[in-house]
Amino acid sequence: MDLPSQNKLEDSASIAKTTIARWYAVQVASSCEKKVKATLEQRAVTLGVSNRILEIEIPQTPAVKLKKDGSRQSTEEKVFPGYVLVRMILDEDTMMAVRSTPNVINFVGAEDRRPTGRGRGHIKPRPLSREEVNRIFKRASEKKAVVKLDLSEGDQILVTGGPFKDFQGEVIEVSGERNKLKALLSIFGRETPVELEFSQISKQN
């Protein structure tokens, strides 16, 4: 006789779990993050789920792009290119609203394999842990600007600062995350690899 009440308890517990808003990562087509955010915000209202799709974020950090002419342009660098974060109460309606948005590939999660039937199982969205969310937004809130350089291997540069000022050389490696590059400079008649800060060089035409 206890079985029906046990089932009811389990049902109510599963419903209670889904009424908590959690952050989910959604994979989107390359360079479509802003388009997906704007479209999903509109669709949430149109489909009547704006009370369950609460926030849509594209975590970004400030960046400075050094252009070929030596000028600097303030911009923003996506923390996770190709992903949008959505804080939502997960149910059939909200899941469908996200999945059917143009340029959305799928939720990040585990494949829910079906024991029978054709084809692969669908992706079961996995909520981000509090630690993951905190880490993502902490990284996005860091004020130190990343320097982006319009340079690639083989480009000719002039060193404008530091101990190798006025030396010319050729780029052999670019490390955007560290704001540094390696260049071959002619020092005492020998080609010598030297690590330089982005701020210490300018590109030669």
C-alpha positions in Angstrom: 0.0 0.0 0.0 3.0 2.3 0.4 4.0 2.1 -3.2 1.7 4.8 -4.7 2.6 7.3 -2.0 6.3 6.4 -2.6 5.9 7.0 -6.3 4.2 10.4 -5.5 7.1 11.3 -3.3 9.6 10.4 -6.1 7.6 12.4 -8.6 7.4 15.5 -6.4 11.2 15.2 -5.7 12.0 15.1 -9.4 9.8 18.1 -10.0 11.4 20.0 -7.1 14.8 19.4 -8.7 13.8 21.0 -11.9 12.4 24.2 -10.4 15.9 25.3 -9.4 17.6 27.6 -12.0 21.1 26.3 -12.9 23.7 27.4 -15.4 24.1 25.4 -18.5 26.7 25.6 -21.3 25.3 25.7 -24.8 27.6 25.1 -27.8 26.8 27.4 -30.8 28.1 27.9 -34.3 31.4 29.8 -34.6 31.1 33.6 -34.2 27.4 33.3 -33.6 27.4 33.8 -29.8 25.9 37.3 -29.8 23.3 36.3 -32.5 22.2 33.3 -30.4 22.0 35.4 -27.2 19.7 38.0 -28.9 17.6 35.4 -30.7 17.1 33.3 -27.6 16.1 36.3 -25.5 13.4 37.2 -28.0 12.3 33.5 -28.3 12.0 33.1 -24.5 9.5 35.9 -24.5 7.6 34.7 -27.6 7.4 31.1 -26.3 6.4 32.2 -22.8 9.4 30.8 -21.0 11.1 34.1 -20.1 10.3 33.3 -16.4 12.4 30.1 -16.7 15.2 31.3 -19.0 16.6 33.9 -16.7 20.0 34.9 -17.9 22.0 34.5 -21.1 25.7 35.4 -20.9 28.8 35.4 -23.1 31.7 35.7 -20.6 34.3 38.2 -22.0 37.5 39.8 -20.9 38.8 43.2 -22.0 41.5 43.0 -24.7 43.7 45.4 -26.7 44.3 44.7 -30.3 47.6 46.0 -31.8 46.8 46.7 -35.4 49.3 46.5 -38.3 49.7 50.3 -38.4 50.8 50.3 -34.7 47.5 51.7 -33.4 45.6 50.1 -30.5 42.0 49.2 -30.5 40.0 48.3 -27.3 38.0 45.2 -27.8 36.7 42.2 -25.8 37.9 38.6 -25.9 35.4 35.7 -25.4 36.5 33.5 -22.5 35.0 30.4 -24.2 34.5 31.0 -28.0 31.7 28.9 -29.4 29.7 28.7 -26.1 26.9 30.7 -24.5 25.9 30.2 -20.8 22.2 30.1 -19.9 20.8 30.2 -16.4 17.5 28.4 -16.6 15.0 26.1 -15.0 15.4 23.0 -17.2 12.1 21.4 -18.5 10.8 20.2 -21.8 9.7 23.7 -22.9 13.0 25.6 -22.0 15.1 22.8 -23.4 13.2 22.9 -26.7 13.4 26.7 -26.8 17.2 26.6 -26.5 17.7 23.6 -28.9 15.5 25.0 -31.6 17.2 28.4 -31.7 19.1 29.0 -34.9 22.9 28.4 -34.7 22.6 26.4 -31.5 24.4 23.1 -31.8 23.5 21.5 -28.5 23.8 21.6 -24.7 27.0 20.5 -23.2 26.3 17.3 -21.3 26.3 13.5 -21.4 24.8 11.4 -24.2 21.7 9.7 -22.9 22.1 6.4 -24.7 18.9 4.5 -25.3 19.0 0.8 -24.8 16.5 0.2 -27.7 15.6 2.0 -30.9 17.6 3.4 -33.8 20.2 6.2 -33.7 22.1 7.7 -30.9 20.6 9.0 -27.7 20.1 12.7 -27.2 22.4 14.9 -25.1 21.2 15.2 -21.5 22.1 18.8 -20.4 24.6 18.8 -17.5 24.3 21.8 -15.2 27.6 23.6 -14.4 28.9 23.2 -10.8 29.1 26.3 -8.6 32.9 26.0 -8.8 32.8 26.0 -12.6 30.5 29.1 -12.7 32.6 31.0 -10.2 35.8 30.2 -12.1 34.3 31.3 -15.4 32.9 34.6 -14.2 36.0 35.3 -12.1 38.1 35.0 -15.2 35.7 37.2 -17.1 35.8 39.9 -14.4 39.6 40.1 -14.4 40.5 43.6 -15.5 43.9 42.9 -16.9 43.5 43.4 -20.7 44.7 40.6 -23.0 46.8 42.1 -25.8 45.9 40.7 -29.3 48.5 41.2 -32.0 47.8 41.2 -35.7 51.0 39.2 -36.3 51.9 35.7 -37.5 55.0 33.6 -38.1 57.2 35.0 -40.8 56.3 38.7 -40.3 59.0 41.2 -40.0 59.1 43.3 -36.8 61.0 46.2 -35.3 61.8 46.1 -31.5 60.6 49.4 -30.0 61.5 48.9 -26.3 63.6 46.9 -23.9 67.2 45.8 -24.3 66.9 44.9 -28.0 65.4 48.3 -29.0 65.9 49.2 -32.7 66.7 45.6 -33.6 64.8 44.1 -36.5 63.8 40.5 -36.8 61.4 37.8 -38.0 58.5 36.3 -35.9 58.9 32.6 -35.4 56.2 31.9 -32.7 53.2 33.9 -31.3 51.8 33.2 -27.8 48.6 35.2 -27.5 47.7 33.9 -24.0 51.1 35.1 -22.6 51.2 38.4 -24.6 54.6 37.4 -25.9 56.2 36.2 -29.1 59.6 34.8 -30.2 61.5 36.4 -33.0 64.9 35.8 -34.7 67.0 38.9 -34.2 70.4 39.4 -35.8 72.7 39.9 -32.8 76.4 40.2 -33.5 75.8 38.8 -37.0 74.0 35.7 -35.7 70.3 34.8 -35.9 69.3 34.6 -32.2 65.8 33.6 -30.9 64.5 36.2 -28.4 61.3 36.3 -26.4 59.6 39.7 -26.6 56.5 41.3 -25.1 53.8 42.4 -27.5 54.2 46.0 -26.2 57.9 46.0 -27.2 57.5 45.6 -30.9 55.9 47.0 -34.0 55.2 45.3 -37.3 57.2 46.2 -40.4 55.5 46.5 -43.7 
